[in-house]
Amino acid sequence: MAKDCDRAIKQIINEKYAEGLYGYEQILCYGVAFFQKQAMVKLLQL
């Protein structure tokens, strides 16, 4: 699941999803992965 979270964060960076949000003091991006009843969340602060 950790690799899937990292892949989600890479997608946020590569596709520039947060680019239009500049000007804010803090931007939080989350990579989330699910498997059955488990979940993992990783945080990227911009």
PDB file of N, CA, C and O in Angstrom:
ATOM      1  N   MET A   1       0.816  -1.193   0.000  1.00  0.00           N
ATOM      2  CA  MET A   1       0.000   0.000   0.000  1.00  0.00           C
ATOM      3  C   MET A   1       0.862   1.261   0.000  1.00  0.00           C
ATOM      4  O   MET A   1       0.451   2.297  -0.522  1.00  0.00           O
ATOM      5  N   ALA A   2       2.044   1.173   0.579  1.00  0.00           N
ATOM      6  CA  ALA A   2       2.920   2.347   0.620  1.00  0.00           C
ATOM      7  C   ALA A   2       3.301   2.784  -0.792  1.00  0.00           C
ATOM      8  O   ALA A   2       3.367   3.979  -1.079  1.00  0.00           O
ATOM      9  N   LYS A   3       3.551   1.813  -1.670  1.00  0.00           N
ATOM     10  CA  LYS A   3       3.897   2.150  -3.051  1.00  0.00           C
ATOM     11  C   LYS A   3       2.722   2.831  -3.758  1.00  0.00           C
ATOM     12  O   LYS A   3       2.919   3.749  -4.554  1.00  0.00           O
ATOM     13  N   ASP A   4       1.512   2.381  -3.466  1.00  0.00           N
ATOM     14  CA  ASP A   4       0.331   3.002  -4.081  1.00  0.00           C
ATOM     15  C   ASP A   4       0.143   4.433  -3.590  1.00  0.00           C
ATOM     16  O   ASP A   4      -0.247   5.306  -4.365  1.00  0.00           O
ATOM     17  N   CYS A   5       0.415   4.680  -2.315  1.00  0.00           N
ATOM     18  CA  CYS A   5       0.341   6.050  -1.792  1.00  0.00           C
ATOM     19  C   CYS A   5       1.379   6.938  -2.468  1.00  0.00           C
ATOM     20  O   CYS A   5       1.089   8.072  -2.847  1.00  0.00           O
ATOM     21  N   ASP A   6       2.593   6.408  -2.615  1.00  0.00           N
ATOM     22  CA  ASP A   6       3.648   7.168  -3.286  1.00  0.00           C
ATOM     23  C   ASP A   6       3.276   7.450  -4.737  1.00  0.00           C
ATOM     24  O   ASP A   6       3.541   8.536  -5.252  1.00  0.00           O
ATOM     25  N   ARG A   7       2.668   6.478  -5.388  1.00  0.00           N
ATOM     26  CA  ARG A   7       2.241   6.652  -6.777  1.00  0.00           C
ATOM     27  C   ARG A   7       1.157   7.734  -6.879  1.00  0.00           C
ATOM     28  O   ARG A   7       1.139   8.510  -7.835  1.00  0.00           O
ATOM     29  N   ALA A   8       0.263   7.782  -5.901  1.00  0.00           N
ATOM     30  CA  ALA A   8      -0.777   8.810  -5.894  1.00  0.00           C
ATOM     31  C   ALA A   8      -0.175  10.199  -5.713  1.00  0.00           C
ATOM     32  O   ALA A   8      -0.604  11.154  -6.361  1.00  0.00           O
ATOM     33  N   ILE A   9       0.810  10.312  -4.843  1.00  0.00           N
ATOM     34  CA  ILE A   9       1.462  11.606  -4.623  1.00  0.00           C
ATOM     35  C   ILE A   9       2.236  12.028  -5.868  1.00  0.00           C
ATOM     36  O   ILE A   9       2.228  13.203  -6.235  1.00  0.00           O
ATOM     37  N   LYS A  10       2.909  11.069  -6.524  1.00  0.00           N
ATOM     38  CA  LYS A  10       3.607  11.387  -7.776  1.00  0.00           C
ATOM     39  C   LYS A  10       2.629  11.896  -8.831  1.00  0.00           C
ATOM     40  O   LYS A  10       2.946  12.811  -9.591  1.00  0.00           O
ATOM     41  N   GLN A  11       1.444  11.301  -8.871  1.00  0.00           N
ATOM     42  CA  GLN A  11       0.433  11.736  -9.833  1.00  0.00           C
ATOM     43  C   GLN A  11      -0.001  13.168  -9.547  1.00  0.00           C
ATOM     44  O   GLN A  11      -0.192  13.953 -10.476  1.00  0.00           O
ATOM     45  N   ILE A  12      -0.158  13.515  -8.285  1.00  0.00           N
ATOM     46  CA  ILE A  12      -0.524  14.888  -7.918  1.00  0.00           C
ATOM     47  C   ILE A  12       0.541  15.857  -8.411  1.00  0.00           C
ATOM     48  O   ILE A  12       0.222  16.926  -8.932  1.00  0.00           O
ATOM     49  N   ILE A  13       1.814  15.481  -8.244  1.00  0.00           N
ATOM     50  CA  ILE A  13       2.917  16.343  -8.669  1.00  0.00           C
ATOM     51  C   ILE A  13       3.011  16.406 -10.191  1.00  0.00           C
ATOM     52  O   ILE A  13       3.095  17.492 -10.764  1.00  0.00           O
ATOM     53  N   ASN A  14       2.997  15.241 -10.849  1.00  0.00           N
ATOM     54  CA  ASN A  14       3.176  15.183 -12.302  1.00  0.00           C
ATOM     55  C   ASN A  14       2.041  15.848 -13.070  1.00  0.00           C
ATOM     56  O   ASN A  14       2.278  16.505 -14.084  1.00  0.00           O
ATOM     57  N   GLU A  15       0.819  15.682 -12.598  1.00  0.00           N
ATOM     58  CA  GLU A  15      -0.341  16.257 -13.277  1.00  0.00           C
ATOM     59  C   GLU A  15      -0.634  17.688 -12.817  1.00  0.00           C
ATOM     60  O   GLU A  15      -1.555  18.333 -13.319  1.00  0.00           O
ATOM     61  N   LYS A  16       0.160  18.177 -11.854  1.00  0.00           N
ATOM     62  CA  LYS A  16       0.073  19.556 -11.357  1.00  0.00           C
ATOM     63  C   LYS A  16      -1.328  19.903 -10.857  1.00  0.00           C
ATOM     64  O   LYS A  16      -1.849  20.982 -11.140  1.00  0.00           O
ATOM     65  N   TYR A  17      -1.936  18.966 -10.104  1.00  0.00           N
ATOM     66  CA  TYR A  17      -3.285  19.175  -9.575  1.00  0.00           C
ATOM     67  C   TYR A  17      -3.350  20.340  -8.591  1.00  0.00           C
ATOM     68  O   TYR A  17      -4.381  21.005  -8.494  1.00  0.00           O
ATOM     69  N   ALA A  18      -2.278  20.592  -7.869  1.00  0.00           N
ATOM     70  CA  ALA A  18      -2.279  21.636  -6.846  1.00  0.00           C
ATOM     71  C   ALA A  18      -1.731  22.960  -7.367  1.00  0.00           C
ATOM     72  O   ALA A  18      -1.633  23.920  -6.604  1.00  0.00           O
ATOM     73  N   GLU A  19      -1.375  23.035  -8.638  1.00  0.00           N
ATOM     74  CA  GLU A  19      -0.719  24.228  -9.173  1.00  0.00           C
ATOM     75  C   GLU A  19      -1.576  25.486  -9.039  1.00  0.00           C
ATOM     76  O   GLU A  19      -1.039  26.558  -8.761  1.00  0.00           O
ATOM     77  N   GLY A  20      -2.863  25.387  -9.226  1.00  0.00           N
ATOM     78  CA  GLY A  20      -3.736  26.550  -9.147  1.00  0.00           C
ATOM     79  C   GLY A  20      -3.997  27.020  -7.729  1.00  0.00           C
ATOM     80  O   GLY A  20      -4.715  28.000  -7.530  1.00  0.00           O
ATOM     81  N   LEU A  21      -3.433  26.348  -6.743  1.00  0.00           N
ATOM     82  CA  LEU A  21      -3.695  26.679  -5.345  1.00  0.00           C
ATOM     83  C   LEU A  21      -2.596  27.515  -4.709  1.00  0.00           C
ATOM     84  O   LEU A  21      -2.642  27.785  -3.509  1.00  0.00           O
ATOM     85  N   TYR A  22      -1.604  27.932  -5.498  1.00  0.00           N
ATOM     86  CA  TYR A  22      -0.518  28.723  -4.931  1.00  0.00           C
ATOM     87  C   TYR A  22      -1.039  30.052  -4.431  1.00  0.00           C
ATOM     88  O   TYR A  22      -1.999  30.598  -4.974  1.00  0.00           O
ATOM     89  N   GLY A  23      -0.402  30.568  -3.395  1.00  0.00           N
ATOM     90  CA  GLY A  23      -0.850  31.794  -2.753  1.00  0.00           C
ATOM     91  C   GLY A  23      -1.391  31.506  -1.364  1.00  0.00           C
ATOM     92  O   GLY A  23      -1.554  32.415  -0.550  1.00  0.00           O
ATOM     93  N   TYR A  24      -1.666  30.245  -1.098  1.00  0.00           N
ATOM     94  CA  TYR A  24      -2.097  29.845   0.242  1.00  0.00           C
ATOM     95  C   TYR A  24      -0.872  29.583   1.094  1.00  0.00           C
ATOM     96  O   TYR A  24       0.191  29.245   0.572  1.00  0.00           O
ATOM     97  N   GLU A  25      -1.012  29.736   2.399  1.00  0.00           N
ATOM     98  CA  GLU A  25       0.114  29.497   3.298  1.00  0.00           C
ATOM     99  C   GLU A  25       0.529  28.044   3.309  1.00  0.00           C
ATOM    100  O   GLU A  25       1.717  27.733   3.383  1.00  0.00           O
ATOM    101  N   GLN A  26      -0.445  27.150   3.235  1.00  0.00           N
ATOM    102  CA  GLN A  26      -0.142  25.733   3.338  1.00  0.00           C
ATOM    103  C   GLN A  26      -1.064  24.943   2.407  1.00  0.00           C
ATOM    104  O   GLN A  26      -2.277  25.154   2.399  1.00  0.00           O
ATOM    105  N   ILE A  27      -0.486  24.041   1.631  1.00  0.00           N
ATOM    106  CA  ILE A  27      -1.258  23.161   0.747  1.00  0.00           C
ATOM    107  C   ILE A  27      -0.935  21.735   1.159  1.00  0.00           C
ATOM    108  O   ILE A  27       0.232  21.344   1.187  1.00  0.00           O
ATOM    109  N   LEU A  28      -1.955  20.960   1.475  1.00  0.00           N
ATOM    110  CA  LEU A  28      -1.785  19.577   1.883  1.00  0.00           C
ATOM    111  C   LEU A  28      -2.306  18.666   0.781  1.00  0.00           C
ATOM    112  O   LEU A  28      -3.441  18.816   0.330  1.00  0.00           O
ATOM    113  N   CYS A  29      -1.484  17.729   0.351  1.00  0.00           N
ATOM    114  CA  CYS A  29      -1.876  16.750  -0.659  1.00  0.00           C
ATOM    115  C   CYS A  29      -1.766  15.370  -0.023  1.00  0.00           C
ATOM    116  O   CYS A  29      -0.776  15.061   0.640  1.00  0.00           O
ATOM    117  N   TYR A  30      -2.772  14.555  -0.225  1.00  0.00           N
ATOM    118  CA  TYR A  30      -2.814  13.234   0.380  1.00  0.00           C
ATOM    119  C   TYR A  30      -2.789  12.151  -0.686  1.00  0.00           C
ATOM    120  O   TYR A  30      -3.508  12.231  -1.682  1.00  0.00           O
ATOM    121  N   GLY A  31      -1.968  11.148  -0.475  1.00  0.00           N
ATOM    122  CA  GLY A  31      -1.985   9.932  -1.278  1.00  0.00           C
ATOM    123  C   GLY A  31      -2.662   8.859  -0.443  1.00  0.00           C
ATOM    124  O   GLY A  31      -2.218   8.572   0.669  1.00  0.00           O
ATOM    125  N   VAL A  32      -3.728   8.263  -0.961  1.00  0.00           N
ATOM    126  CA  VAL A  32      -4.522   7.308  -0.191  1.00  0.00           C
ATOM    127  C   VAL A  32      -4.589   5.982  -0.947  1.00  0.00           C
ATOM    128  O   VAL A  32      -4.811   5.953  -2.157  1.00  0.00           O
ATOM    129  N   ALA A  33      -4.393   4.888  -0.211  1.00  0.00           N
ATOM    130  CA  ALA A  33      -4.503   3.547  -0.795  1.00  0.00           C
ATOM    131  C   ALA A  33      -5.405   2.695   0.092  1.00  0.00           C
ATOM    132  O   ALA A  33      -5.372   2.795   1.319  1.00  0.00           O
ATOM    133  N   PHE A  34      -6.202   1.866  -0.548  1.00  0.00           N
ATOM    134  CA  PHE A  34      -7.113   0.974   0.167  1.00  0.00           C
ATOM    135  C   PHE A  34      -6.871  -0.459  -0.277  1.00  0.00           C
ATOM    136  O   PHE A  34      -6.592  -0.715  -1.449  1.00  0.00           O
ATOM    137  N   PHE A  35      -6.978  -1.390   0.658  1.00  0.00           N
ATOM    138  CA  PHE A  35      -6.949  -2.817   0.353  1.00  0.00           C
ATOM    139  C   PHE A  35      -7.856  -3.510   1.357  1.00  0.00           C
ATOM    140  O   PHE A  35      -7.575  -3.520   2.556  1.00  0.00           O
ATOM    141  N   GLN A  36      -8.925  -4.079   0.873  1.00  0.00           N
ATOM    142  CA  GLN A  36      -9.943  -4.722   1.695  1.00  0.00           C
ATOM    143  C   GLN A  36     -10.420  -3.751   2.769  1.00  0.00           C
ATOM    144  O   GLN A  36     -11.012  -2.724   2.437  1.00  0.00           O
ATOM    145  N   LYS A  37     -10.181  -4.043   4.047  1.00  0.00           N
ATOM    146  CA  LYS A  37     -10.644  -3.137   5.110  1.00  0.00           C
ATOM    147  C   LYS A  37      -9.516  -2.287   5.681  1.00  0.00           C
ATOM    148  O   LYS A  37      -9.666  -1.689   6.746  1.00  0.00           O
ATOM    149  N   GLN A  38      -8.398  -2.233   4.985  1.00  0.00           N
ATOM    150  CA  GLN A  38      -7.258  -1.441   5.436  1.00  0.00           C
ATOM    151  C   GLN A  38      -7.099  -0.219   4.554  1.00  0.00           C
ATOM    152  O   GLN A  38      -7.478  -0.219   3.383  1.00  0.00           O
ATOM    153  N   ALA A  39      -6.533   0.818   5.137  1.00  0.00           N
ATOM    154  CA  ALA A  39      -6.262   2.036   4.379  1.00  0.00           C
ATOM    155  C   ALA A  39      -4.931   2.613   4.850  1.00  0.00           C
ATOM    156  O   ALA A  39      -4.533   2.435   6.002  1.00  0.00           O
ATOM    157  N   MET A  40      -4.258   3.299   3.949  1.00  0.00           N
ATOM    158  CA  MET A  40      -3.015   3.996   4.282  1.00  0.00           C
ATOM    159  C   MET A  40      -3.078   5.373   3.650  1.00  0.00           C
ATOM    160  O   MET A  40      -3.522   5.527   2.512  1.00  0.00           O
ATOM    161  N   VAL A  41      -2.630   6.371   4.396  1.00  0.00           N
ATOM    162  CA  VAL A  41      -2.632   7.754   3.924  1.00  0.00           C
ATOM    163  C   VAL A  41      -1.249   8.330   4.102  1.00  0.00           C
ATOM    164  O   VAL A  41      -0.656   8.209   5.174  1.00  0.00           O
ATOM    165  N   LYS A  42      -0.720   8.962   3.052  1.00  0.00           N
ATOM    166  CA  LYS A  42       0.551   9.685   3.139  1.00  0.00           C
ATOM    167  C   LYS A  42       0.288  11.145   2.823  1.00  0.00           C
ATOM    168  O   LYS A  42      -0.574  11.473   2.008  1.00  0.00           O
ATOM    169  N   LEU A  43       1.032  12.007   3.472  1.00  0.00           N
ATOM    170  CA  LEU A  43       0.844  13.449   3.357  1.00  0.00           C
ATOM    171  C   LEU A  43       2.025  14.083   2.640  1.00  0.00           C
ATOM    172  O   LEU A  43       3.179  13.738   2.894  1.00  0.00           O
ATOM    173  N   LEU A  44       1.726  15.011   1.745  1.00  0.00           N
ATOM    174  CA  LEU A  44       2.737  15.835   1.092  1.00  0.00           C
ATOM    175  C   LEU A  44       2.365  17.284   1.352  1.00  0.00           C
ATOM    176  O   LEU A  44       1.279  17.721   0.970  1.00  0.00           O
ATOM    177  N   GLN A  45       3.250  18.033   1.995  1.00  0.00           N
ATOM    178  CA  GLN A  45       3.018  19.457   2.235  1.00  0.00           C
ATOM    179  C   GLN A  45       3.755  20.258   1.197  1.00  0.00           C
ATOM    180  O   GLN A  45       4.951  20.062   0.977  1.00  0.00           O
ATOM    181  N   LEU A  46       3.043  21.161   0.561  1.00  0.00           N
ATOM    182  CA  LEU A  46       3.669  22.055  -0.439  1.00  0.00           C
ATOM    183  C   LEU A  46       3.784  23.441   0.125  1.00  0.00           C
ATOM    184  O   LEU A  46       4.281  24.343  -0.549  1.00  0.00           O
TER     185      LEU A  46
END
